[in-house]
Amino acid sequence: MQTVGRTRTHFLIRAWTVFVVLAIYLPIACGALAGLSKGRYFAFPVRIFSTEWWGKTLDSFEIHVLVQNSVLIALIVTVLSVLFAFFGALAFARYPWKGRRAFQRLLLLPIFFPQPVLGLALLLWFNALGISPSWKTAVVAHLVWIVPVVTLVIAIQVFSFDPVLEEAASDLGASRLFTLRTVTLPILWPGIWSGALFAFLLSWGNFPLSLYTAGADSTIPKWLYSKMVAGYTPMVPALGTMSTLTAAALLLGGGLIRLLIRRRAELRAREG
Amino acid sequence: MSSVAASSLSDSSAAPKTPRPVLQLVDVRKVFDGFAAVDGISLDIEEGEFVTIVGPSGSGKTTLLRMLAGLESPSGGYITLRGELINDVPSNRRPTCLVFQSLALFPHMTVGDNIEFPLRVRKMAPEERRRRALELMAKVRLPEDYYAKNVMLCSGGEKQRVALARAFAYDPDVLFFDEPLSALDYKLKKLLEKELKDLHRESGKTFVYITHSLEEAMVMSDRIGVMRAGKVVQIGTPEQIYSTPADRFVAEFFGEVNVVPIRRTEGGWLRRDGKPVAVAPGLSIDGDEASVVIRPEYMRFVTEEAGADNTLSGTIFNEYSLGSRLQYQIRSRTGRTFLVEVPRAAAWKGDGEVTIGWDAANAIVVGG
């Protein structure tokens, strides 16, 4: 009886897993296939396959500019938001200070604010201040929403950090800078790393904020949307697939680099 | 007190011959939001001494230690190290090292890296660091192949040894310990207590240890200071503290005791039940209220053959086995509970109605 029950449970777990994976990846696969269609219009099933649209996408100057914009915005947002969020997270989770609870609540608010409304509000502000919207204002808009998220991500790591370790380092003669370099940062690295990843992906995929605040400059999500609404070409699914593949490659590469670093540290430790 | 320190120095070869305070505290206080956690402590700690500060939690002993280590600055008073005022010297500029209660080992480092940390701060060359770390590991009895082991994979006792080796790597003049053994099981604790005592003797360094455990203090210390509510109520050798506690608090802190309140009258000291109390000659107590403190092992059953200076009658209501000894709980006529501890061979054979007593020479009389 027991084994029958267990076998059935195992089967159900496996079936559910397969279903979830299919539900996630089937639409993506369909999108990818649509980009490989020879036809001009979005239609299933794909009649004739070709890499024509992939080639066109790769050659298009417009798309180069788009990718450049998106990468630039995402990179700047990543660096700035990790910087702000690191210190924010220390204030959030590390030091007891007057108004910390209020700070914790205030920080969460922008995350729950609907992004289109936030984007519009920011656009109105930029107008009022006489700043014409461009990719630079989009960076600011992204930061408003992404810094709180990254702060939370890093704060989780900071919560589990025992401040006694810093006292111990100091007690063993280390200066503040040495302690930061050898104790605090290495222990917080996983949190900072996840925070940076979140920042990049959230900025890379952000549509509502870019729509309102990037002005004439376009980003990948913005362009995809506008082409979906009017003037569809198979370049849309092609570009979508490419950006997904690039993100996957980046994630994989990052993981690989981390693994290599750890291997080297272990090897060094063994050799002394 | 100085004679005690001198005797402890005679068996430590590294320490200088003439004892002089390495650490001197003068009226040290620490006030948090109007609450005096440490309330005016003056104390001399001699070179090479093993001093233990005991006290219940909240007595201010950890705060005291943190001030000595430089992690907290005193609100008042002076702390001097070898004659130099160190009140405001930060912890990384003090030749002292603290072994934390949580040990504070760096979780992202190997055993070797943890021990080498203070050497890395001093920019010692890697090969020399490694040699020194392995030396220290041998000293604290850690196997050599632990060098590359992740410190978080070590057991409680091993972590203890890593923390100790790391503190020694710093080569401090004074080592502080904040109850580092409190999380270990009894057997391991006993073992490490002895090893710590050995390390103290071999290194000749000054150890200041805090704990709430009387046993730990008794095993290891040259001198014990008892803290209560931010003050040191008594300081002396383990023997002095045990046999002549300064007051009832110290007496009760150092294990289970029987307490008989007494008061002074023109006819001498009387118990609550009106009977006179025989006390050891030469008693000097200020005030008219005092307590007689008798340890359970000095309380015994009184029979016709074996009398006692002081007696009282009561009823046995509990009996415990302590292994080789037996302990009885007896309720007196006045409703007080007394403890009598006897060797197993001397187990009480009679009925529950008993007379118990003690001799004046075995009792301690404290004020209050």
Chai-1 contact restraints between the chains, C-beta under 6 A:
chainA,res_idxA,chainB,res_idxB,connection_type,confidence,min_distance_angstrom,max_distance_angstrom,comment,restraint_id
A,V164,B,F100,contact,1.0,0.0,6.0,A-B,restraint_1
A,V164,B,S102,contact,1.0,0.0,6.0,A-B,restraint_2
A,V164,B,A104,contact,1.0,0.0,6.0,A-B,restraint_3
A,L165,B,A104,contact,1.0,0.0,6.0,A-B,restraint_4
A,E167,B,L71,contact,1.0,0.0,6.0,A-B,restraint_5
A,A168,B,A104,contact,1.0,0.0,6.0,A-B,restraint_6
A,S170,B,S91,contact,1.0,0.0,6.0,A-B,restraint_7
A,S170,B,N92,contact,1.0,0.0,6.0,A-B,restraint_8
A,D171,B,A69,contact,1.0,0.0,6.0,A-B,restraint_9
A,D171,B,S91,contact,1.0,0.0,6.0,A-B,restraint_10
A,D171,B,C97,contact,1.0,0.0,6.0,A-B,restraint_11
A,D171,B,L98,contact,1.0,0.0,6.0,A-B,restraint_12
A,L172,B,F117,contact,1.0,0.0,6.0,A-B,restraint_13
A,L172,B,P118,contact,1.0,0.0,6.0,A-B,restraint_14
A,L172,B,Y170,contact,1.0,0.0,6.0,A-B,restraint_15
A,G173,B,N92,contact,1.0,0.0,6.0,A-B,restraint_16
A,G173,B,P118,contact,1.0,0.0,6.0,A-B,restraint_17
A,G173,B,V121,contact,1.0,0.0,6.0,A-B,restraint_18
A,A174,B,N92,contact,1.0,0.0,6.0,A-B,restraint_19
A,A174,B,V121,contact,1.0,0.0,6.0,A-B,restraint_20
A,V183,B,F106,contact,1.0,0.0,6.0,A-B,restraint_21
A,P186,B,H108,contact,1.0,0.0,6.0,A-B,restraint_22
A,I187,B,H108,contact,1.0,0.0,6.0,A-B,restraint_23
A,A269,B,T110,contact,1.0,0.0,6.0,A-B,restraint_24
A,A269,B,A148,contact,1.0,0.0,6.0,A-B,restraint_25
A,R270,B,A148,contact,1.0,0.0,6.0,A-B,restraint_26
A,G272,B,R130,contact,1.0,0.0,6.0,A-B,restraint_27
